[in-house]
Amino acid sequence: MTPLDKVEVLYRELVYSYGEGSDKEIRAASKLLMVALDEIKSHGGPQWREIVEEYMQILAENPQKYEKILATHRSQFEDEIMVVEVRK
């Protein structure tokens, strides 16, 4: 399981944790984005904003390229259940 697979599993778990709440997909994605931005800022050095803006630009201007980037970081599992160990 790739790191991206693990993040996607976590996202699905977060969505599930919101139950029947409204906008649960956006809320879950927002939480992941908040953590990701904080980590990029903490570890990305002075060019951390450029890293974020580059991905935002690709997503906005070339969504097919963005999807290819994601696809190269995913496992090739079809209809398999992925479980991620959670450590405290």
PyMOL Python script that loads the backbone (N, CA, C, O; Angstrom):
from pymol import cmd

cmd.read_pdbstr("""\
ATOM      1  N   MET A   1       0.844  -1.164   0.000  1.00  0.00           N
ATOM      2  CA  MET A   1       0.000   0.000   0.000  1.00  0.00           C
ATOM      3  C   MET A   1       0.899   1.240   0.000  1.00  0.00           C
ATOM      4  O   MET A   1       1.795   1.371   0.834  1.00  0.00           O
ATOM      5  N   THR A   2       0.649   2.123  -0.926  1.00  0.00           N
ATOM      6  CA  THR A   2       1.460   3.334  -1.038  1.00  0.00           C
ATOM      7  C   THR A   2       1.025   4.374  -0.009  1.00  0.00           C
ATOM      8  O   THR A   2      -0.063   4.263   0.555  1.00  0.00           O
ATOM      9  N   PRO A   3       1.860   5.384   0.243  1.00  0.00           N
ATOM     10  CA  PRO A   3       1.434   6.468   1.133  1.00  0.00           C
ATOM     11  C   PRO A   3       0.140   7.141   0.669  1.00  0.00           C
ATOM     12  O   PRO A   3      -0.700   7.501   1.494  1.00  0.00           O
ATOM     13  N   LEU A   4      -0.025   7.312  -0.642  1.00  0.00           N
ATOM     14  CA  LEU A   4      -1.257   7.922  -1.136  1.00  0.00           C
ATOM     15  C   LEU A   4      -2.453   7.029  -0.839  1.00  0.00           C
ATOM     16  O   LEU A   4      -3.521   7.525  -0.478  1.00  0.00           O
ATOM     17  N   ASP A   5      -2.287   5.719  -0.987  1.00  0.00           N
ATOM     18  CA  ASP A   5      -3.365   4.786  -0.630  1.00  0.00           C
ATOM     19  C   ASP A   5      -3.770   4.984   0.830  1.00  0.00           C
ATOM     20  O   ASP A   5      -4.956   5.025   1.156  1.00  0.00           O
ATOM     21  N   LYS A   6      -2.778   5.105   1.696  1.00  0.00           N
ATOM     22  CA  LYS A   6      -3.055   5.278   3.124  1.00  0.00           C
ATOM     23  C   LYS A   6      -3.819   6.573   3.391  1.00  0.00           C
ATOM     24  O   LYS A   6      -4.733   6.595   4.214  1.00  0.00           O
ATOM     25  N   VAL A   7      -3.455   7.631   2.711  1.00  0.00           N
ATOM     26  CA  VAL A   7      -4.157   8.906   2.875  1.00  0.00           C
ATOM     27  C   VAL A   7      -5.593   8.777   2.384  1.00  0.00           C
ATOM     28  O   VAL A   7      -6.514   9.296   3.014  1.00  0.00           O
ATOM     29  N   GLU A   8      -5.788   8.092   1.271  1.00  0.00           N
ATOM     30  CA  GLU A   8      -7.143   7.921   0.747  1.00  0.00           C
ATOM     31  C   GLU A   8      -8.005   7.077   1.680  1.00  0.00           C
ATOM     32  O   GLU A   8      -9.199   7.338   1.827  1.00  0.00           O
ATOM     33  N   VAL A   9      -7.406   6.063   2.314  1.00  0.00           N
ATOM     34  CA  VAL A   9      -8.134   5.273   3.304  1.00  0.00           C
ATOM     35  C   VAL A   9      -8.503   6.156   4.488  1.00  0.00           C
ATOM     36  O   VAL A   9      -9.631   6.103   4.977  1.00  0.00           O
ATOM     37  N   LEU A  10      -7.566   6.956   4.942  1.00  0.00           N
ATOM     38  CA  LEU A  10      -7.850   7.872   6.049  1.00  0.00           C
ATOM     39  C   LEU A  10      -8.969   8.837   5.690  1.00  0.00           C
ATOM     40  O   LEU A  10      -9.842   9.113   6.514  1.00  0.00           O
ATOM     41  N   TYR A  11      -8.947   9.348   4.475  1.00  0.00           N
ATOM     42  CA  TYR A  11     -10.007  10.245   4.029  1.00  0.00           C
ATOM     43  C   TYR A  11     -11.366   9.547   4.119  1.00  0.00           C
ATOM     44  O   TYR A  11     -12.330  10.121   4.626  1.00  0.00           O
ATOM     45  N   ARG A  12     -11.437   8.315   3.629  1.00  0.00           N
ATOM     46  CA  ARG A  12     -12.710   7.586   3.694  1.00  0.00           C
ATOM     47  C   ARG A  12     -13.142   7.363   5.136  1.00  0.00           C
ATOM     48  O   ARG A  12     -14.332   7.431   5.443  1.00  0.00           O
ATOM     49  N   GLU A  13     -12.198   7.100   6.016  1.00  0.00           N
ATOM     50  CA  GLU A  13     -12.518   6.944   7.433  1.00  0.00           C
ATOM     51  C   GLU A  13     -13.041   8.255   8.030  1.00  0.00           C
ATOM     52  O   GLU A  13     -13.988   8.252   8.817  1.00  0.00           O
ATOM     53  N   LEU A  14     -12.423   9.362   7.654  1.00  0.00           N
ATOM     54  CA  LEU A  14     -12.901  10.660   8.143  1.00  0.00           C
ATOM     55  C   LEU A  14     -14.310  10.955   7.646  1.00  0.00           C
ATOM     56  O   LEU A  14     -15.158  11.418   8.409  1.00  0.00           O
ATOM     57  N   VAL A  15     -14.558  10.689   6.375  1.00  0.00           N
ATOM     58  CA  VAL A  15     -15.901  10.893   5.826  1.00  0.00           C
ATOM     59  C   VAL A  15     -16.901  10.047   6.618  1.00  0.00           C
ATOM     60  O   VAL A  15     -17.961  10.534   7.011  1.00  0.00           O
ATOM     61  N   TYR A  16     -16.561   8.808   6.842  1.00  0.00           N
ATOM     62  CA  TYR A  16     -17.442   7.910   7.590  1.00  0.00           C
ATOM     63  C   TYR A  16     -17.706   8.442   8.998  1.00  0.00           C
ATOM     64  O   TYR A  16     -18.824   8.332   9.503  1.00  0.00           O
ATOM     65  N   SER A  17     -16.686   9.017   9.631  1.00  0.00           N
ATOM     66  CA  SER A  17     -16.837   9.498  11.009  1.00  0.00           C
ATOM     67  C   SER A  17     -17.818  10.662  11.120  1.00  0.00           C
ATOM     68  O   SER A  17     -18.338  10.924  12.205  1.00  0.00           O
ATOM     69  N   TYR A  18     -18.077  11.361  10.022  1.00  0.00           N
ATOM     70  CA  TYR A  18     -19.044  12.457  10.047  1.00  0.00           C
ATOM     71  C   TYR A  18     -20.480  11.949   9.953  1.00  0.00           C
ATOM     72  O   TYR A  18     -21.420  12.740  10.026  1.00  0.00           O
ATOM     73  N   GLY A  19     -20.657  10.649   9.792  1.00  0.00           N
ATOM     74  CA  GLY A  19     -21.996  10.068   9.771  1.00  0.00           C
ATOM     75  C   GLY A  19     -22.859  10.675   8.684  1.00  0.00           C
ATOM     76  O   GLY A  19     -22.466  10.725   7.519  1.00  0.00           O
ATOM     77  N   GLU A  20     -24.006  11.124   9.063  1.00  0.00           N
ATOM     78  CA  GLU A  20     -24.956  11.712   8.120  1.00  0.00           C
ATOM     79  C   GLU A  20     -24.823  13.231   8.055  1.00  0.00           C
ATOM     80  O   GLU A  20     -25.709  13.905   7.528  1.00  0.00           O
ATOM     81  N   GLY A  21     -23.742  13.772   8.577  1.00  0.00           N
ATOM     82  CA  GLY A  21     -23.537  15.221   8.570  1.00  0.00           C
ATOM     83  C   GLY A  21     -23.476  15.786   7.161  1.00  0.00           C
ATOM     84  O   GLY A  21     -23.124  15.096   6.205  1.00  0.00           O
ATOM     85  N   SER A  22     -23.822  17.039   7.063  1.00  0.00           N
ATOM     86  CA  SER A  22     -23.788  17.689   5.748  1.00  0.00           C
ATOM     87  C   SER A  22     -22.352  17.994   5.346  1.00  0.00           C
ATOM     88  O   SER A  22     -21.495  18.238   6.195  1.00  0.00           O
ATOM     89  N   ASP A  23     -22.104  17.978   4.052  1.00  0.00           N
ATOM     90  CA  ASP A  23     -20.791  18.315   3.490  1.00  0.00           C
ATOM     91  C   ASP A  23     -19.654  17.490   4.094  1.00  0.00           C
ATOM     92  O   ASP A  23     -18.537  17.984   4.248  1.00  0.00           O
ATOM     93  N   LYS A  24     -19.938  16.249   4.429  1.00  0.00           N
ATOM     94  CA  LYS A  24     -18.924  15.447   5.116  1.00  0.00           C
ATOM     95  C   LYS A  24     -17.672  15.227   4.272  1.00  0.00           C
ATOM     96  O   LYS A  24     -16.574  15.153   4.823  1.00  0.00           O
ATOM     97  N   GLU A  25     -17.808  15.119   2.953  1.00  0.00           N
ATOM     98  CA  GLU A  25     -16.633  14.942   2.094  1.00  0.00           C
ATOM     99  C   GLU A  25     -15.743  16.184   2.114  1.00  0.00           C
ATOM    100  O   GLU A  25     -14.518  16.085   2.195  1.00  0.00           O
ATOM    101  N   ILE A  26     -16.376  17.350   2.040  1.00  0.00           N
ATOM    102  CA  ILE A  26     -15.613  18.610   2.083  1.00  0.00           C
ATOM    103  C   ILE A  26     -14.973  18.796   3.456  1.00  0.00           C
ATOM    104  O   ILE A  26     -13.820  19.216   3.549  1.00  0.00           O
ATOM    105  N   ARG A  27     -15.697  18.494   4.500  1.00  0.00           N
ATOM    106  CA  ARG A  27     -15.158  18.641   5.854  1.00  0.00           C
ATOM    107  C   ARG A  27     -13.955  17.731   6.066  1.00  0.00           C
ATOM    108  O   ARG A  27     -12.946  18.153   6.631  1.00  0.00           O
ATOM    109  N   ALA A  28     -14.059  16.479   5.614  1.00  0.00           N
ATOM    110  CA  ALA A  28     -12.948  15.542   5.766  1.00  0.00           C
ATOM    111  C   ALA A  28     -11.739  15.997   4.947  1.00  0.00           C
ATOM    112  O   ALA A  28     -10.610  15.980   5.436  1.00  0.00           O
ATOM    113  N   ALA A  29     -11.981  16.400   3.705  1.00  0.00           N
ATOM    114  CA  ALA A  29     -10.885  16.874   2.846  1.00  0.00           C
ATOM    115  C   ALA A  29     -10.242  18.127   3.431  1.00  0.00           C
ATOM    116  O   ALA A  29      -9.025  18.296   3.359  1.00  0.00           O
ATOM    117  N   SER A  30     -11.057  18.998   4.006  1.00  0.00           N
ATOM    118  CA  SER A  30     -10.525  20.233   4.603  1.00  0.00           C
ATOM    119  C   SER A  30      -9.598  19.934   5.766  1.00  0.00           C
ATOM    120  O   SER A  30      -8.576  20.598   5.939  1.00  0.00           O
ATOM    121  N   LYS A  31      -9.953  18.931   6.566  1.00  0.00           N
ATOM    122  CA  LYS A  31      -9.090  18.563   7.702  1.00  0.00           C
ATOM    123  C   LYS A  31      -7.748  18.048   7.201  1.00  0.00           C
ATOM    124  O   LYS A  31      -6.698  18.406   7.734  1.00  0.00           O
ATOM    125  N   LEU A  32      -7.790  17.206   6.175  1.00  0.00           N
ATOM    126  CA  LEU A  32      -6.528  16.698   5.613  1.00  0.00           C
ATOM    127  C   LEU A  32      -5.708  17.829   5.010  1.00  0.00           C
ATOM    128  O   LEU A  32      -4.487  17.871   5.163  1.00  0.00           O
ATOM    129  N   LEU A  33      -6.385  18.746   4.325  1.00  0.00           N
ATOM    130  CA  LEU A  33      -5.690  19.877   3.725  1.00  0.00           C
ATOM    131  C   LEU A  33      -5.040  20.758   4.788  1.00  0.00           C
ATOM    132  O   LEU A  33      -3.912  21.218   4.610  1.00  0.00           O
ATOM    133  N   MET A  34      -5.750  20.992   5.896  1.00  0.00           N
ATOM    134  CA  MET A  34      -5.184  21.808   6.979  1.00  0.00           C
ATOM    135  C   MET A  34      -3.889  21.192   7.510  1.00  0.00           C
ATOM    136  O   MET A  34      -2.894  21.888   7.708  1.00  0.00           O
ATOM    137  N   VAL A  35      -3.916  19.892   7.736  1.00  0.00           N
ATOM    138  CA  VAL A  35      -2.726  19.197   8.242  1.00  0.00           C
ATOM    139  C   VAL A  35      -1.618  19.222   7.193  1.00  0.00           C
ATOM    140  O   VAL A  35      -0.458  19.480   7.512  1.00  0.00           O
ATOM    141  N   ALA A  36      -1.984  18.951   5.935  1.00  0.00           N
ATOM    142  CA  ALA A  36      -0.984  18.925   4.863  1.00  0.00           C
ATOM    143  C   ALA A  36      -0.310  20.288   4.696  1.00  0.00           C
ATOM    144  O   ALA A  36       0.912  20.369   4.577  1.00  0.00           O
ATOM    145  N   LEU A  37      -1.105  21.347   4.690  1.00  0.00           N
ATOM    146  CA  LEU A  37      -0.523  22.687   4.536  1.00  0.00           C
ATOM    147  C   LEU A  37       0.414  23.027   5.685  1.00  0.00           C
ATOM    148  O   LEU A  37       1.471  23.621   5.475  1.00  0.00           O
ATOM    149  N   ASP A  38       0.027  22.651   6.897  1.00  0.00           N
ATOM    150  CA  ASP A  38       0.882  22.911   8.054  1.00  0.00           C
ATOM    151  C   ASP A  38       2.199  22.152   7.941  1.00  0.00           C
ATOM    152  O   ASP A  38       3.259  22.691   8.260  1.00  0.00           O
ATOM    153  N   GLU A  39       2.133  20.904   7.490  1.00  0.00           N
ATOM    154  CA  GLU A  39       3.345  20.107   7.332  1.00  0.00           C
ATOM    155  C   GLU A  39       4.219  20.621   6.188  1.00  0.00           C
ATOM    156  O   GLU A  39       5.444  20.643   6.304  1.00  0.00           O
ATOM    157  N   ILE A  40       3.596  21.030   5.093  1.00  0.00           N
ATOM    158  CA  ILE A  40       4.372  21.583   3.981  1.00  0.00           C
ATOM    159  C   ILE A  40       5.067  22.861   4.424  1.00  0.00           C
ATOM    160  O   ILE A  40       6.237  23.076   4.107  1.00  0.00           O
ATOM    161  N   LYS A  41       4.354  23.709   5.153  1.00  0.00           N
ATOM    162  CA  LYS A  41       4.966  24.945   5.639  1.00  0.00           C
ATOM    163  C   LYS A  41       6.117  24.648   6.601  1.00  0.00           C
ATOM    164  O   LYS A  41       7.162  25.296   6.549  1.00  0.00           O
ATOM    165  N   SER A  42       5.918  23.664   7.477  1.00  0.00           N
ATOM    166  CA  SER A  42       6.940  23.323   8.472  1.00  0.00           C
ATOM    167  C   SER A  42       8.183  22.702   7.851  1.00  0.00           C
ATOM    168  O   SER A  42       9.296  22.936   8.321  1.00  0.00           O
ATOM    169  N   HIS A  43       7.998  21.909   6.794  1.00  0.00           N
ATOM    170  CA  HIS A  43       9.115  21.138   6.253  1.00  0.00           C
ATOM    171  C   HIS A  43       9.517  21.523   4.837  1.00  0.00           C
ATOM    172  O   HIS A  43      10.509  21.009   4.318  1.00  0.00           O
ATOM    173  N   GLY A  44       8.775  22.409   4.210  1.00  0.00           N
ATOM    174  CA  GLY A  44       9.037  22.741   2.813  1.00  0.00           C
ATOM    175  C   GLY A  44      10.039  23.854   2.601  1.00  0.00           C
ATOM    176  O   GLY A  44      10.381  24.188   1.467  1.00  0.00           O
ATOM    177  N   GLY A  45      10.508  24.427   3.695  1.00  0.00           N
ATOM    178  CA  GLY A  45      11.483  25.503   3.558  1.00  0.00           C
ATOM    179  C   GLY A  45      10.844  26.771   3.018  1.00  0.00           C
ATOM    180  O   GLY A  45       9.619  26.885   2.979  1.00  0.00           O
ATOM    181  N   PRO A  46      11.663  27.717   2.606  1.00  0.00           N
ATOM    182  CA  PRO A  46      11.153  29.013   2.163  1.00  0.00           C
ATOM    183  C   PRO A  46      10.263  28.931   0.917  1.00  0.00           C
ATOM    184  O   PRO A  46       9.468  29.839   0.672  1.00  0.00           O
ATOM    185  N   GLN A  47      10.382  27.875   0.142  1.00  0.00           N
ATOM    186  CA  GLN A  47       9.602  27.748  -1.083  1.00  0.00           C
ATOM    187  C   GLN A  47       8.326  26.933  -0.866  1.00  0.00           C
ATOM    188  O   GLN A  47       7.760  26.434  -1.839  1.00  0.00           O
ATOM    189  N   TRP A  48       7.857  26.780   0.365  1.00  0.00           N
ATOM    190  CA  TRP A  48       6.682  25.947   0.638  1.00  0.00           C
ATOM    191  C   TRP A  48       5.453  26.406  -0.137  1.00  0.00           C
ATOM    192  O   TRP A  48       4.667  25.573  -0.589  1.00  0.00           O
ATOM    193  N   ARG A  49       5.275  27.712  -0.298  1.00  0.00           N
ATOM    194  CA  ARG A  49       4.112  28.212  -1.037  1.00  0.00           C
ATOM    195  C   ARG A  49       4.202  27.858  -2.517  1.00  0.00           C
ATOM    196  O   ARG A  49       3.184  27.584  -3.153  1.00  0.00           O
ATOM    197  N   GLU A  50       5.394  27.861  -3.059  1.00  0.00           N
ATOM    198  CA  GLU A  50       5.571  27.485  -4.461  1.00  0.00           C
ATOM    199  C   GLU A  50       5.152  26.031  -4.694  1.00  0.00           C
ATOM    200  O   GLU A  50       4.566  25.707  -5.727  1.00  0.00           O
ATOM    201  N   ILE A  51       5.453  25.167  -3.738  1.00  0.00           N
ATOM    202  CA  ILE A  51       5.057  23.759  -3.841  1.00  0.00           C
ATOM    203  C   ILE A  51       3.536  23.658  -3.910  1.00  0.00           C
ATOM    204  O   ILE A  51       2.991  22.968  -4.770  1.00  0.00           O
ATOM    205  N   VAL A  52       2.863  24.345  -3.005  1.00  0.00           N
ATOM    206  CA  VAL A  52       1.397  24.325  -2.964  1.00  0.00           C
ATOM    207  C   VAL A  52       0.822  24.928  -4.237  1.00  0.00           C
ATOM    208  O   VAL A  52      -0.086  24.358  -4.842  1.00  0.00           O
ATOM    209  N   GLU A  53       1.344  26.072  -4.644  1.00  0.00           N
ATOM    210  CA  GLU A  53       0.820  26.752  -5.833  1.00  0.00           C
ATOM    211  C   GLU A  53       1.038  25.938  -7.103  1.00  0.00           C
ATOM    212  O   GLU A  53       0.221  25.997  -8.021  1.00  0.00           O
ATOM    213  N   GLU A  54       2.124  25.184  -7.166  1.00  0.00           N
ATOM    214  CA  GLU A  54       2.370  24.351  -8.341  1.00  0.00           C
ATOM    215  C   GLU A  54       1.280  23.288  -8.490  1.00  0.00           C
ATOM    216  O   GLU A  54       0.739  23.093  -9.578  1.00  0.00           O
ATOM    217  N   TYR A  55       0.965  22.607  -7.394  1.00  0.00           N
ATOM    218  CA  TYR A  55      -0.102  21.603  -7.453  1.00  0.00           C
ATOM    219  C   TYR A  55      -1.459  22.240  -7.739  1.00  0.00           C
ATOM    220  O   TYR A  55      -2.256  21.678  -8.490  1.00  0.00           O
ATOM    221  N   MET A  56      -1.727  23.385  -7.161  1.00  0.00           N
ATOM    222  CA  MET A  56      -2.991  24.082  -7.406  1.00  0.00           C
ATOM    223  C   MET A  56      -3.102  24.465  -8.879  1.00  0.00           C
ATOM    224  O   MET A  56      -4.174  24.340  -9.472  1.00  0.00           O
ATOM    225  N   GLN A  57      -2.021  24.923  -9.462  1.00  0.00           N
ATOM    226  CA  GLN A  57      -2.025  25.324 -10.866  1.00  0.00           C
ATOM    227  C   GLN A  57      -2.267  24.113 -11.772  1.00  0.00           C
ATOM    228  O   GLN A  57      -3.059  24.180 -12.712  1.00  0.00           O
ATOM    229  N   ILE A  58      -1.585  23.022 -11.483  1.00  0.00           N
ATOM    230  CA  ILE A  58      -1.792  21.819 -12.295  1.00  0.00           C
ATOM    231  C   ILE A  58      -3.246  21.361 -12.197  1.00  0.00           C
ATOM    232  O   ILE A  58      -3.867  21.037 -13.209  1.00  0.00           O
ATOM    233  N   LEU A  59      -3.782  21.335 -10.990  1.00  0.00           N
ATOM    234  CA  LEU A  59      -5.163  20.904 -10.803  1.00  0.00           C
ATOM    235  C   LEU A  59      -6.144  21.802 -11.539  1.00  0.00           C
ATOM    236  O   LEU A  59      -7.107  21.317 -12.133  1.00  0.00           O
ATOM    237  N   ALA A  60      -5.906  23.109 -11.503  1.00  0.00           N
ATOM    238  CA  ALA A  60      -6.814  24.063 -12.147  1.00  0.00           C
ATOM    239  C   ALA A  60      -6.690  24.054 -13.664  1.00  0.00           C
ATOM    240  O   ALA A  60      -7.694  24.133 -14.373  1.00  0.00           O
ATOM    241  N   GLU A  61      -5.470  23.959 -14.160  1.00  0.00           N
ATOM    242  CA  GLU A  61      -5.236  24.125 -15.594  1.00  0.00           C
ATOM    243  C   GLU A  61      -5.139  22.816 -16.369  1.00  0.00           C
ATOM    244  O   GLU A  61      -5.374  22.793 -17.577  1.00  0.00           O
ATOM    245  N   ASN A  62      -4.799  21.739 -15.691  1.00  0.00           N
ATOM    246  CA  ASN A  62      -4.611  20.470 -16.399  1.00  0.00           C
ATOM    247  C   ASN A  62      -5.035  19.307 -15.490  1.00  0.00           C
ATOM    248  O   ASN A  62      -4.188  18.551 -15.016  1.00  0.00           O
ATOM    249  N   PRO A  63      -6.340  19.167 -15.251  1.00  0.00           N
ATOM    250  CA  PRO A  63      -6.803  18.126 -14.334  1.00  0.00           C
ATOM    251  C   PRO A  63      -6.418  16.709 -14.765  1.00  0.00           C
ATOM    252  O   PRO A  63      -6.255  15.830 -13.919  1.00  0.00           O
ATOM    253  N   GLN A  64      -6.271  16.482 -16.077  1.00  0.00           N
ATOM    254  CA  GLN A  64      -5.853  15.159 -16.540  1.00  0.00           C
ATOM    255  C   GLN A  64      -4.428  14.845 -16.076  1.00  0.00           C
ATOM    256  O   GLN A  64      -4.136  13.721 -15.667  1.00  0.00           O
ATOM    257  N   LYS A  65      -3.560  15.831 -16.143  1.00  0.00           N
ATOM    258  CA  LYS A  65      -2.185  15.646 -15.665  1.00  0.00           C
ATOM    259  C   LYS A  65      -2.178  15.381 -14.165  1.00  0.00           C
ATOM    260  O   LYS A  65      -1.435  14.529 -13.678  1.00  0.00           O
ATOM    261  N   TYR A  66      -3.015  16.119 -13.439  1.00  0.00           N
ATOM    262  CA  TYR A  66      -3.095  15.936 -11.988  1.00  0.00           C
ATOM    263  C   TYR A  66      -3.553  14.512 -11.661  1.00  0.00           C
ATOM    264  O   TYR A  66      -3.005  13.867 -10.768  1.00  0.00           O
ATOM    265  N   GLU A  67      -4.554  14.033 -12.386  1.00  0.00           N
ATOM    266  CA  GLU A  67      -5.036  12.670 -12.167  1.00  0.00           C
ATOM    267  C   GLU A  67      -3.950  11.653 -12.489  1.00  0.00           C
ATOM    268  O   GLU A  67      -3.844  10.637 -11.802  1.00  0.00           O
ATOM    269  N   LYS A  68      -3.141  11.901 -13.514  1.00  0.00           N
ATOM    270  CA  LYS A  68      -2.027  10.999 -13.838  1.00  0.00           C
ATOM    271  C   LYS A  68      -0.998  10.984 -12.717  1.00  0.00           C
ATOM    272  O   LYS A  68      -0.451   9.932 -12.386  1.00  0.00           O
ATOM    273  N   ILE A  69      -0.733  12.154 -12.131  1.00  0.00           N
ATOM    274  CA  ILE A  69       0.194  12.233 -10.993  1.00  0.00           C
ATOM    275  C   ILE A  69      -0.329  11.370  -9.853  1.00  0.00           C
ATOM    276  O   ILE A  69       0.411  10.576  -9.272  1.00  0.00           O
ATOM    277  N   LEU A  70      -1.613  11.534  -9.538  1.00  0.00           N
ATOM    278  CA  LEU A  70      -2.210  10.723  -8.474  1.00  0.00           C
ATOM    279  C   LEU A  70      -2.131   9.238  -8.808  1.00  0.00           C
ATOM    280  O   LEU A  70      -1.776   8.422  -7.957  1.00  0.00           O
ATOM    281  N   ALA A  71      -2.460   8.895 -10.037  1.00  0.00           N
ATOM    282  CA  ALA A  71      -2.491   7.488 -10.442  1.00  0.00           C
ATOM    283  C   ALA A  71      -1.125   6.818 -10.295  1.00  0.00           C
ATOM    284  O   ALA A  71      -1.040   5.640  -9.947  1.00  0.00           O
ATOM    285  N   THR A  72      -0.066   7.568 -10.559  1.00  0.00           N
ATOM    286  CA  THR A  72       1.275   6.973 -10.448  1.00  0.00           C
ATOM    287  C   THR A  72       1.671   6.713  -9.001  1.00  0.00           C
ATOM    288  O   THR A  72       2.617   5.971  -8.738  1.00  0.00           O
ATOM    289  N   HIS A  73       0.950   7.320  -8.063  1.00  0.00           N
ATOM    290  CA  HIS A  73       1.262   7.152  -6.645  1.00  0.00           C
ATOM    291  C   HIS A  73       0.297   6.197  -5.943  1.00  0.00           C
ATOM    292  O   HIS A  73       0.396   5.990  -4.733  1.00  0.00           O
ATOM    293  N   ARG A  74      -0.621   5.623  -6.690  1.00  0.00           N
ATOM    294  CA  ARG A  74      -1.578   4.671  -6.123  1.00  0.00           C
ATOM    295  C   ARG A  74      -1.132   3.245  -6.425  1.00  0.00           C
ATOM    296  O   ARG A  74      -0.444   2.981  -7.411  1.00  0.00           O
ATOM    297  N   SER A  75      -1.547   2.328  -5.541  1.00  0.00           N
ATOM    298  CA  SER A  75      -1.387   0.907  -5.824  1.00  0.00           C
ATOM    299  C   SER A  75      -2.374   0.539  -6.903  1.00  0.00           C
ATOM    300  O   SER A  75      -3.315   1.284  -7.179  1.00  0.00           O
ATOM    301  N   GLN A  76      -2.167  -0.581  -7.499  1.00  0.00           N
ATOM    302  CA  GLN A  76      -3.057  -1.036  -8.560  1.00  0.00           C
ATOM    303  C   GLN A  76      -4.063  -2.060  -8.046  1.00  0.00           C
ATOM    304  O   GLN A  76      -4.330  -3.062  -8.709  1.00  0.00           O
ATOM    305  N   PHE A  77      -4.619  -1.806  -6.865  1.00  0.00           N
ATOM    306  CA  PHE A  77      -5.615  -2.704  -6.293  1.00  0.00           C
ATOM    307  C   PHE A  77      -6.971  -2.434  -6.935  1.00  0.00           C
ATOM    308  O   PHE A  77      -7.345  -1.281  -7.146  1.00  0.00           O
ATOM    309  N   GLU A  78      -7.690  -3.479  -7.238  1.00  0.00           N
ATOM    310  CA  GLU A  78      -9.040  -3.373  -7.784  1.00  0.00           C
ATOM    311  C   GLU A  78      -9.997  -4.017  -6.791  1.00  0.00           C
ATOM    312  O   GLU A  78      -9.906  -5.216  -6.524  1.00  0.00           O
ATOM    313  N   ASP A  79     -10.905  -3.230  -6.250  1.00  0.00           N
ATOM    314  CA  ASP A  79     -11.958  -3.737  -5.372  1.00  0.00           C
ATOM    315  C   ASP A  79     -11.419  -4.513  -4.179  1.00  0.00           C
ATOM    316  O   ASP A  79     -12.057  -5.467  -3.734  1.00  0.00           O
ATOM    317  N   GLU A  80     -10.280  -4.137  -3.658  1.00  0.00           N
ATOM    318  CA  GLU A  80      -9.756  -4.787  -2.465  1.00  0.00           C
ATOM    319  C   GLU A  80      -9.970  -3.858  -1.277  1.00  0.00           C
ATOM    320  O   GLU A  80     -10.022  -2.637  -1.425  1.00  0.00           O
ATOM    321  N   ILE A  81     -10.091  -4.446  -0.122  1.00  0.00           N
ATOM    322  CA  ILE A  81     -10.243  -3.672   1.102  1.00  0.00           C
ATOM    323  C   ILE A  81      -8.855  -3.347   1.627  1.00  0.00           C
ATOM    324  O   ILE A  81      -8.015  -4.233   1.785  1.00  0.00           O
ATOM    325  N   MET A  82      -8.626  -2.077   1.895  1.00  0.00           N
ATOM    326  CA  MET A  82      -7.342  -1.665   2.437  1.00  0.00           C
ATOM    327  C   MET A  82      -7.542  -1.267   3.890  1.00  0.00           C
ATOM    328  O   MET A  82      -8.477  -0.532   4.210  1.00  0.00           O
ATOM    329  N   VAL A  83      -6.679  -1.742   4.764  1.00  0.00           N
ATOM    330  CA  VAL A  83      -6.747  -1.426   6.180  1.00  0.00           C
ATOM    331  C   VAL A  83      -5.425  -0.779   6.556  1.00  0.00           C
ATOM    332  O   VAL A  83      -4.349  -1.240   6.175  1.00  0.00           O
ATOM    333  N   VAL A  84      -5.539   0.296   7.312  1.00  0.00           N
ATOM    334  CA  VAL A  84      -4.345   0.999   7.760  1.00  0.00           C
ATOM    335  C   VAL A  84      -4.294   0.946   9.272  1.00  0.00           C
ATOM    336  O   VAL A  84      -5.273   1.273   9.943  1.00  0.00           O
ATOM    337  N   GLU A  85      -3.158   0.535   9.811  1.00  0.00           N
ATOM    338  CA  GLU A  85      -2.967   0.513  11.247  1.00  0.00           C
ATOM    339  C   GLU A  85      -2.851   1.945  11.741  1.00  0.00           C
ATOM    340  O   GLU A  85      -2.122   2.750  11.163  1.00  0.00           O
ATOM    341  N   VAL A  86      -3.573   2.261  12.814  1.00  0.00           N
ATOM    342  CA  VAL A  86      -3.523   3.595  13.399  1.00  0.00           C
ATOM    343  C   VAL A  86      -2.704   3.514  14.666  1.00  0.00           C
ATOM    344  O   VAL A  86      -2.997   2.710  15.551  1.00  0.00           O
ATOM    345  N   ARG A  87      -1.691   4.332  14.756  1.00  0.00           N
ATOM    346  CA  ARG A  87      -0.821   4.354  15.935  1.00  0.00           C
ATOM    347  C   ARG A  87      -1.023   5.644  16.690  1.00  0.00           C
ATOM    348  O   ARG A  87      -1.194   6.704  16.088  1.00  0.00           O
ATOM    349  N   LYS A  88      -1.005   5.560  17.996  1.00  0.00           N
ATOM    350  CA  LYS A  88      -1.177   6.757  18.845  1.00  0.00           C
ATOM    351  C   LYS A  88       0.142   7.307  19.264  1.00  0.00           C
ATOM    352  O   LYS A  88       0.194   8.309  19.978  1.00  0.00           O
TER     353      LYS A  88
END
""", "prot")
cmd.dss("prot")
cmd.show_as("cartoon", "prot")
cmd.util.cbc("prot")
cmd.orient("prot")
